C-alpha cells in the first residue's frame, strides 16, 4: 500500500487511504489480530464482524 499513510490510532498501527482507516493490527494473548475496516462487506466466514460504525472485521 504505497499510497497509504501509517498512523498509531487507538494505540494500534493503522494504514489510512485518503484519511480513511483501511487495515491495522494489534498484539493480543491469542496472537496478532489483523483488522479490516469495512471488512464486514468481504463476506469471508473466517472474519469476526463487529458491525460498528466502520463495519470492521478481524481475524486472530
PyMOL Python script that loads the backbone (N, CA, C, O; Angstrom):
from pymol import cmd

cmd.read_pdbstr("""\
ATOM      1  N   UNK A   1       0.837  -1.174   0.000  1.00  0.00           N
ATOM      2  CA  UNK A   1       0.000   0.000   0.000  1.00  0.00           C
ATOM      3  C   UNK A   1       0.890   1.249   0.000  1.00  0.00           C
ATOM      4  O   UNK A   1       0.983   1.944   1.012  1.00  0.00           O
ATOM      5  N   UNK A   2       1.527   1.525  -1.105  1.00  0.00           N
ATOM      6  CA  UNK A   2       2.473   2.640  -1.141  1.00  0.00           C
ATOM      7  C   UNK A   2       1.835   4.013  -0.919  1.00  0.00           C
ATOM      8  O   UNK A   2       2.514   4.934  -0.466  1.00  0.00           O
ATOM      9  N   UNK A   3       0.555   4.167  -1.225  1.00  0.00           N
ATOM     10  CA  UNK A   3      -0.108   5.464  -1.042  1.00  0.00           C
ATOM     11  C   UNK A   3      -0.726   5.618   0.344  1.00  0.00           C
ATOM     12  O   UNK A   3      -1.264   6.678   0.663  1.00  0.00           O
ATOM     13  N   UNK A   4      -0.656   4.581   1.168  1.00  0.00           N
ATOM     14  CA  UNK A   4      -1.283   4.617   2.489  1.00  0.00           C
ATOM     15  C   UNK A   4      -0.425   5.393   3.485  1.00  0.00           C
ATOM     16  O   UNK A   4       0.804   5.358   3.441  1.00  0.00           O
ATOM     17  N   UNK A   5      -1.105   6.085   4.373  1.00  0.00           N
ATOM     18  CA  UNK A   5      -0.447   6.807   5.466  1.00  0.00           C
ATOM     19  C   UNK A   5      -0.510   5.920   6.702  1.00  0.00           C
ATOM     20  O   UNK A   5      -1.565   5.372   7.021  1.00  0.00           O
ATOM     21  N   UNK A   6       0.591   5.779   7.385  1.00  0.00           N
ATOM     22  CA  UNK A   6       0.655   4.954   8.590  1.00  0.00           C
ATOM     23  C   UNK A   6       0.568   5.843   9.825  1.00  0.00           C
ATOM     24  O   UNK A   6       1.301   6.823   9.953  1.00  0.00           O
ATOM     25  N   UNK A   7      -0.347   5.483  10.739  1.00  0.00           N
ATOM     26  CA  UNK A   7      -0.517   6.235  11.988  1.00  0.00           C
ATOM     27  C   UNK A   7      -0.756   5.251  13.127  1.00  0.00           C
ATOM     28  O   UNK A   7      -1.159   4.109  12.906  1.00  0.00           O
ATOM     29  N   UNK A   8      -0.503   5.709  14.330  1.00  0.00           N
ATOM     30  CA  UNK A   8      -0.935   4.980  15.526  1.00  0.00           C
ATOM     31  C   UNK A   8      -2.318   5.531  15.866  1.00  0.00           C
ATOM     32  O   UNK A   8      -2.480   6.725  16.115  1.00  0.00           O
ATOM     33  N   UNK A   9      -3.306   4.647  15.872  1.00  0.00           N
ATOM     34  CA  UNK A   9      -4.701   5.050  16.084  1.00  0.00           C
ATOM     35  C   UNK A   9      -5.281   4.147  17.162  1.00  0.00           C
ATOM     36  O   UNK A   9      -5.288   2.925  17.013  1.00  0.00           O
ATOM     37  N   UNK A  10      -5.757   4.731  18.228  1.00  0.00           N
ATOM     38  CA  UNK A  10      -6.265   3.966  19.375  1.00  0.00           C
ATOM     39  C   UNK A  10      -5.224   2.942  19.842  1.00  0.00           C
ATOM     40  O   UNK A  10      -5.557   1.805  20.178  1.00  0.00           O
ATOM     41  N   UNK A  11      -3.965   3.368  19.854  1.00  0.00           N
ATOM     42  CA  UNK A  11      -2.818   2.583  20.326  1.00  0.00           C
ATOM     43  C   UNK A  11      -2.423   1.432  19.399  1.00  0.00           C
ATOM     44  O   UNK A  11      -1.668   0.550  19.809  1.00  0.00           O
ATOM     45  N   UNK A  12      -2.922   1.422  18.146  1.00  0.00           N
ATOM     46  CA  UNK A  12      -2.597   0.363  17.195  1.00  0.00           C
ATOM     47  C   UNK A  12      -2.086   0.963  15.887  1.00  0.00           C
ATOM     48  O   UNK A  12      -2.554   2.025  15.475  1.00  0.00           O
ATOM     49  N   UNK A  13      -1.127   0.295  15.225  1.00  0.00           N
ATOM     50  CA  UNK A  13      -0.690   0.754  13.905  1.00  0.00           C
ATOM     51  C   UNK A  13      -1.816   0.530  12.886  1.00  0.00           C
ATOM     52  O   UNK A  13      -2.352  -0.573  12.772  1.00  0.00           O
ATOM     53  N   UNK A  14      -2.159   1.573  12.161  1.00  0.00           N
ATOM     54  CA  UNK A  14      -3.252   1.519  11.184  1.00  0.00           C
ATOM     55  C   UNK A  14      -2.801   2.220   9.906  1.00  0.00           C
ATOM     56  O   UNK A  14      -2.104   3.232   9.966  1.00  0.00           O
ATOM     57  N   UNK A  15      -3.192   1.690   8.762  1.00  0.00           N
ATOM     58  CA  UNK A  15      -2.938   2.313   7.458  1.00  0.00           C
ATOM     59  C   UNK A  15      -4.212   3.030   7.004  1.00  0.00           C
ATOM     60  O   UNK A  15      -5.317   2.498   7.110  1.00  0.00           O
ATOM     61  N   UNK A  16      -4.030   4.243   6.500  1.00  0.00           N
ATOM     62  CA  UNK A  16      -5.139   5.070   6.036  1.00  0.00           C
ATOM     63  C   UNK A  16      -4.969   5.386   4.557  1.00  0.00           C
ATOM     64  O   UNK A  16      -3.852   5.610   4.092  1.00  0.00           O
ATOM     65  N   UNK A  17      -6.063   5.405   3.824  1.00  0.00           N
ATOM     66  CA  UNK A  17      -6.097   5.897   2.450  1.00  0.00           C
ATOM     67  C   UNK A  17      -7.061   7.075   2.405  1.00  0.00           C
ATOM     68  O   UNK A  17      -8.231   6.947   2.765  1.00  0.00           O
ATOM     69  N   UNK A  18      -6.564   8.211   1.964  1.00  0.00           N
ATOM     70  CA  UNK A  18      -7.369   9.432   1.871  1.00  0.00           C
ATOM     71  C   UNK A  18      -8.075   9.737   3.189  1.00  0.00           C
ATOM     72  O   UNK A  18      -9.230  10.162   3.195  1.00  0.00           O
ATOM     73  N   UNK A  19      -7.380   9.518   4.303  1.00  0.00           N
ATOM     74  CA  UNK A  19      -7.922   9.818   5.625  1.00  0.00           C
ATOM     75  C   UNK A  19      -8.834   8.767   6.215  1.00  0.00           C
ATOM     76  O   UNK A  19      -9.318   8.936   7.334  1.00  0.00           O
ATOM     77  N   UNK A  20      -9.084   7.682   5.494  1.00  0.00           N
ATOM     78  CA  UNK A  20      -9.964   6.612   5.974  1.00  0.00           C
ATOM     79  C   UNK A  20      -9.149   5.414   6.433  1.00  0.00           C
ATOM     80  O   UNK A  20      -8.236   4.986   5.727  1.00  0.00           O
ATOM     81  N   UNK A  21      -9.463   4.856   7.621  1.00  0.00           N
ATOM     82  CA  UNK A  21      -8.744   3.667   8.087  1.00  0.00           C
ATOM     83  C   UNK A  21      -9.053   2.484   7.182  1.00  0.00           C
ATOM     84  O   UNK A  21     -10.201   2.272   6.792  1.00  0.00           O
ATOM     85  N   UNK A  22      -8.024   1.719   6.853  1.00  0.00           N
ATOM     86  CA  UNK A  22      -8.192   0.580   5.953  1.00  0.00           C
ATOM     87  C   UNK A  22      -7.848  -0.735   6.656  1.00  0.00           C
ATOM     88  O   UNK A  22      -8.662  -1.658   6.686  1.00  0.00           O
ATOM     89  N   UNK A  23      -6.642  -0.816   7.220  1.00  0.00           N
ATOM     90  CA  UNK A  23      -6.188  -2.057   7.848  1.00  0.00           C
ATOM     91  C   UNK A  23      -5.247  -1.716   9.004  1.00  0.00           C
ATOM     92  O   UNK A  23      -4.516  -0.726   8.955  1.00  0.00           O
ATOM     93  N   UNK A  24      -5.279  -2.539  10.024  1.00  0.00           N
ATOM     94  CA  UNK A  24      -4.391  -2.357  11.163  1.00  0.00           C
ATOM     95  C   UNK A  24      -4.170  -3.691  11.858  1.00  0.00           C
ATOM     96  O   UNK A  24      -4.723  -4.715  11.457  1.00  0.00           O
ATOM     97  N   UNK A  25      -3.359  -3.664  12.895  1.00  0.00           N
ATOM     98  CA  UNK A  25      -3.146  -4.891  13.646  1.00  0.00           C
ATOM     99  C   UNK A  25      -2.894  -4.566  15.105  1.00  0.00           C
ATOM    100  O   UNK A  25      -2.523  -3.445  15.453  1.00  0.00           O
ATOM    101  N   UNK A  26      -3.102  -5.569  15.960  1.00  0.00           N
ATOM    102  CA  UNK A  26      -2.804  -5.429  17.381  1.00  0.00           C
ATOM    103  C   UNK A  26      -2.291  -6.756  17.913  1.00  0.00           C
ATOM    104  O   UNK A  26      -2.681  -7.820  17.433  1.00  0.00           O
ATOM    105  N   UNK A  27      -1.416  -6.688  18.905  1.00  0.00           N
ATOM    106  CA  UNK A  27      -0.878  -7.885  19.554  1.00  0.00           C
ATOM    107  C   UNK A  27      -1.801  -8.241  20.711  1.00  0.00           C
ATOM    108  O   UNK A  27      -2.101  -7.400  21.559  1.00  0.00           O
ATOM    109  N   UNK A  28      -2.248  -9.494  20.741  1.00  0.00           N
ATOM    110  CA  UNK A  28      -3.123  -9.984  21.801  1.00  0.00           C
ATOM    111  C   UNK A  28      -2.582 -11.291  22.335  1.00  0.00           C
ATOM    112  O   UNK A  28      -1.675 -11.878  21.743  1.00  0.00           O
ATOM    113  N   UNK A  29      -3.130 -11.755  23.450  1.00  0.00           N
ATOM    114  CA  UNK A  29      -2.660 -13.021  24.036  1.00  0.00           C
ATOM    115  C   UNK A  29      -2.752 -14.178  23.040  1.00  0.00           C
ATOM    116  O   UNK A  29      -1.859 -15.023  22.979  1.00  0.00           O
ATOM    117  N   UNK A  30      -3.832 -14.211  22.265  1.00  0.00           N
ATOM    118  CA  UNK A  30      -4.039 -15.314  21.313  1.00  0.00           C
ATOM    119  C   UNK A  30      -3.158 -15.196  20.075  1.00  0.00           C
ATOM    120  O   UNK A  30      -3.040 -16.156  19.314  1.00  0.00           O
ATOM    121  N   UNK A  31      -2.540 -14.046  19.860  1.00  0.00           N
ATOM    122  CA  UNK A  31      -1.699 -13.838  18.683  1.00  0.00           C
ATOM    123  C   UNK A  31      -1.885 -12.430  18.139  1.00  0.00           C
ATOM    124  O   UNK A  31      -2.278 -11.521  18.870  1.00  0.00           O
ATOM    125  N   UNK A  32      -1.607 -12.261  16.886  1.00  0.00           N
ATOM    126  CA  UNK A  32      -1.757 -10.970  16.224  1.00  0.00           C
ATOM    127  C   UNK A  32      -3.152 -10.893  15.603  1.00  0.00           C
ATOM    128  O   UNK A  32      -3.556 -11.795  14.869  1.00  0.00           O
ATOM    129  N   UNK A  33      -3.888  -9.819  15.897  1.00  0.00           N
ATOM    130  CA  UNK A  33      -5.215  -9.609  15.319  1.00  0.00           C
ATOM    131  C   UNK A  33      -5.076  -8.649  14.150  1.00  0.00           C
ATOM    132  O   UNK A  33      -4.610  -7.522  14.316  1.00  0.00           O
ATOM    133  N   UNK A  34      -5.478  -9.094  12.972  1.00  0.00           N
ATOM    134  CA  UNK A  34      -5.476  -8.274  11.770  1.00  0.00           C
ATOM    135  C   UNK A  34      -6.881  -7.705  11.604  1.00  0.00           C
ATOM    136  O   UNK A  34      -7.856  -8.457  11.577  1.00  0.00           O
ATOM    137  N   UNK A  35      -6.991  -6.383  11.492  1.00  0.00           N
ATOM    138  CA  UNK A  35      -8.293  -5.714  11.468  1.00  0.00           C
ATOM    139  C   UNK A  35      -8.506  -5.013  10.129  1.00  0.00           C
ATOM    140  O   UNK A  35      -7.608  -4.340   9.622  1.00  0.00           O
ATOM    141  N   UNK A  36      -9.691  -5.176   9.568  1.00  0.00           N
ATOM    142  CA  UNK A  36     -10.063  -4.536   8.309  1.00  0.00           C
ATOM    143  C   UNK A  36     -11.269  -3.640   8.549  1.00  0.00           C
ATOM    144  O   UNK A  36     -12.285  -4.097   9.073  1.00  0.00           O
ATOM    145  N   UNK A  37     -11.169  -2.379   8.173  1.00  0.00           N
ATOM    146  CA  UNK A  37     -12.333  -1.507   8.241  1.00  0.00           C
ATOM    147  C   UNK A  37     -13.139  -1.758   6.979  1.00  0.00           C
ATOM    148  O   UNK A  37     -12.579  -1.926   5.896  1.00  0.00           O
ATOM    149  N   UNK A  38     -14.432  -1.782   7.123  1.00  0.00           N
ATOM    150  CA  UNK A  38     -15.368  -2.182   6.062  1.00  0.00           C
ATOM    151  C   UNK A  38     -15.192  -3.652   5.721  1.00  0.00           C
ATOM    152  O   UNK A  38     -15.665  -4.100   4.676  1.00  0.00           O
ATOM    153  N   UNK A  39     -14.534  -4.400   6.564  1.00  0.00           N
ATOM    154  CA  UNK A  39     -14.303  -5.829   6.342  1.00  0.00           C
ATOM    155  C   UNK A  39     -15.556  -6.663   6.404  1.00  0.00           C
ATOM    156  O   UNK A  39     -15.573  -7.782   5.891  1.00  0.00           O
ATOM    157  N   UNK A  40     -16.623  -6.147   7.026  1.00  0.00           N
ATOM    158  CA  UNK A  40     -17.884  -6.882   7.076  1.00  0.00           C
ATOM    159  C   UNK A  40     -18.441  -7.110   5.676  1.00  0.00           C
ATOM    160  O   UNK A  40     -19.217  -8.041   5.457  1.00  0.00           O
ATOM    161  N   UNK A  41     -18.051  -6.272   4.739  1.00  0.00           N
ATOM    162  CA  UNK A  41     -18.510  -6.409   3.356  1.00  0.00           C
ATOM    163  C   UNK A  41     -17.762  -7.495   2.589  1.00  0.00           C
ATOM    164  O   UNK A  41     -18.151  -7.822   1.468  1.00  0.00           O
ATOM    165  N   UNK A  42     -16.696  -8.066   3.162  1.00  0.00           N
ATOM    166  CA  UNK A  42     -15.902  -9.082   2.467  1.00  0.00           C
ATOM    167  C   UNK A  42     -16.636 -10.412   2.332  1.00  0.00           C
ATOM    168  O   UNK A  42     -16.293 -11.221   1.470  1.00  0.00           O
ATOM    169  N   UNK A  43     -17.640 -10.647   3.171  1.00  0.00           N
ATOM    170  CA  UNK A  43     -18.383 -11.914   3.183  1.00  0.00           C
ATOM    171  C   UNK A  43     -17.448 -13.112   3.340  1.00  0.00           C
ATOM    172  O   UNK A  43     -17.627 -14.143   2.692  1.00  0.00           O
ATOM    173  N   UNK A  44     -16.453 -12.961   4.207  1.00  0.00           N
ATOM    174  CA  UNK A  44     -15.482 -14.020   4.493  1.00  0.00           C
ATOM    175  C   UNK A  44     -15.873 -14.670   5.814  1.00  0.00           C
ATOM    176  O   UNK A  44     -15.921 -13.990   6.840  1.00  0.00           O
ATOM    177  N   UNK A  45     -16.151 -15.963   5.810  1.00  0.00           N
ATOM    178  CA  UNK A  45     -16.660 -16.643   7.007  1.00  0.00           C
ATOM    179  C   UNK A  45     -15.658 -16.656   8.159  1.00  0.00           C
ATOM    180  O   UNK A  45     -16.076 -16.768   9.312  1.00  0.00           O
ATOM    181  N   UNK A  46     -14.356 -16.545   7.898  1.00  0.00           N
ATOM    182  CA  UNK A  46     -13.353 -16.596   8.953  1.00  0.00           C
ATOM    183  C   UNK A  46     -13.146 -15.255   9.662  1.00  0.00           C
ATOM    184  O   UNK A  46     -12.450 -15.193  10.676  1.00  0.00           O
ATOM    185  N   UNK A  47     -13.742 -14.191   9.139  1.00  0.00           N
ATOM    186  CA  UNK A  47     -13.610 -12.884   9.777  1.00  0.00           C
ATOM    187  C   UNK A  47     -14.685 -12.711  10.833  1.00  0.00           C
ATOM    188  O   UNK A  47     -15.853 -13.026  10.605  1.00  0.00           O
ATOM    189  N   UNK A  48     -14.286 -12.215  11.976  1.00  0.00           N
ATOM    190  CA  UNK A  48     -15.217 -11.880  13.044  1.00  0.00           C
ATOM    191  C   UNK A  48     -15.688 -10.447  12.795  1.00  0.00           C
ATOM    192  O   UNK A  48     -14.884  -9.516  12.838  1.00  0.00           O
ATOM    193  N   UNK A  49     -16.981 -10.265  12.537  1.00  0.00           N
ATOM    194  CA  UNK A  49     -17.502  -8.928  12.269  1.00  0.00           C
ATOM    195  C   UNK A  49     -18.111  -8.336  13.526  1.00  0.00           C
ATOM    196  O   UNK A  49     -18.763  -9.024  14.311  1.00  0.00           O
ATOM    197  N   UNK A  50     -17.886  -7.069  13.690  1.00  0.00           N
ATOM    198  CA  UNK A  50     -18.442  -6.375  14.851  1.00  0.00           C
ATOM    199  C   UNK A  50     -19.537  -5.409  14.434  1.00  0.00           C
ATOM    200  O   UNK A  50     -20.339  -4.985  15.267  1.00  0.00           O
ATOM    201  N   UNK A  51     -19.582  -5.054  13.151  1.00  0.00           N
ATOM    202  CA  UNK A  51     -20.665  -4.267  12.596  1.00  0.00           C
ATOM    203  C   UNK A  51     -20.857  -2.884  13.174  1.00  0.00           C
ATOM    204  O   UNK A  51     -21.948  -2.322  13.078  1.00  0.00           O
ATOM    205  N   UNK A  52     -19.820  -2.322  13.775  1.00  0.00           N
ATOM    206  CA  UNK A  52     -19.940  -0.991  14.344  1.00  0.00           C
ATOM    207  C   UNK A  52     -19.922   0.082  13.273  1.00  0.00           C
ATOM    208  O   UNK A  52     -20.231  -0.175  12.110  1.00  0.00           O
ATOM    209  N   UNK A  53     -19.567   1.255  13.668  1.00  0.00           N
ATOM    210  CA  UNK A  53     -19.562   2.412  12.778  1.00  0.00           C
ATOM    211  C   UNK A  53     -18.768   2.169  11.496  1.00  0.00           C
ATOM    212  O   UNK A  53     -19.170   2.616  10.422  1.00  0.00           O
ATOM    213  N   UNK A  54     -17.647   1.466  11.602  1.00  0.00           N
ATOM    214  CA  UNK A  54     -16.781   1.247  10.446  1.00  0.00           C
ATOM    215  C   UNK A  54     -16.998  -0.118   9.798  1.00  0.00           C
ATOM    216  O   UNK A  54     -16.246  -0.487   8.896  1.00  0.00           O
ATOM    217  N   UNK A  55     -18.016  -0.886  10.239  1.00  0.00           N
ATOM    218  CA  UNK A  55     -18.279  -2.221   9.720  1.00  0.00           C
ATOM    219  C   UNK A  55     -17.005  -3.052   9.740  1.00  0.00           C
ATOM    220  O   UNK A  55     -16.677  -3.743   8.775  1.00  0.00           O
ATOM    221  N   UNK A  56     -16.293  -2.968  10.863  1.00  0.00           N
ATOM    222  CA  UNK A  56     -14.987  -3.623  10.968  1.00  0.00           C
ATOM    223  C   UNK A  56     -15.099  -5.132  11.106  1.00  0.00           C
ATOM    224  O   UNK A  56     -16.100  -5.662  11.587  1.00  0.00           O
ATOM    225  N   UNK A  57     -14.065  -5.795  10.679  1.00  0.00           N
ATOM    226  CA  UNK A  57     -13.950  -7.243  10.786  1.00  0.00           C
ATOM    227  C   UNK A  57     -12.493  -7.554  11.110  1.00  0.00           C
ATOM    228  O   UNK A  57     -11.587  -6.811  10.733  1.00  0.00           O
ATOM    229  N   UNK A  58     -12.284  -8.659  11.811  1.00  0.00           N
ATOM    230  CA  UNK A  58     -10.914  -9.007  12.190  1.00  0.00           C
ATOM    231  C   UNK A  58     -10.754 -10.512  12.246  1.00  0.00           C
ATOM    232  O   UNK A  58     -11.722 -11.272  12.251  1.00  0.00           O
ATOM    233  N   UNK A  59      -9.488 -10.913  12.289  1.00  0.00           N
ATOM    234  CA  UNK A  59      -9.130 -12.319  12.442  1.00  0.00           C
ATOM    235  C   UNK A  59      -7.900 -12.401  13.313  1.00  0.00           C
ATOM    236  O   UNK A  59      -7.000 -11.567  13.207  1.00  0.00           O
ATOM    237  N   UNK A  60      -7.854 -13.406  14.177  1.00  0.00           N
ATOM    238  CA  UNK A  60      -6.724 -13.555  15.080  1.00  0.00           C
ATOM    239  C   UNK A  60      -6.119 -14.918  14.902  1.00  0.00           C
ATOM    240  O   UNK A  60      -5.144 -15.253  15.575  1.00  0.00           O
TER     241      UNK A  60
END
""", "prot")
cmd.dss("prot")
cmd.show_as("cartoon", "prot")
cmd.util.cbc("prot")
cmd.orient("prot")
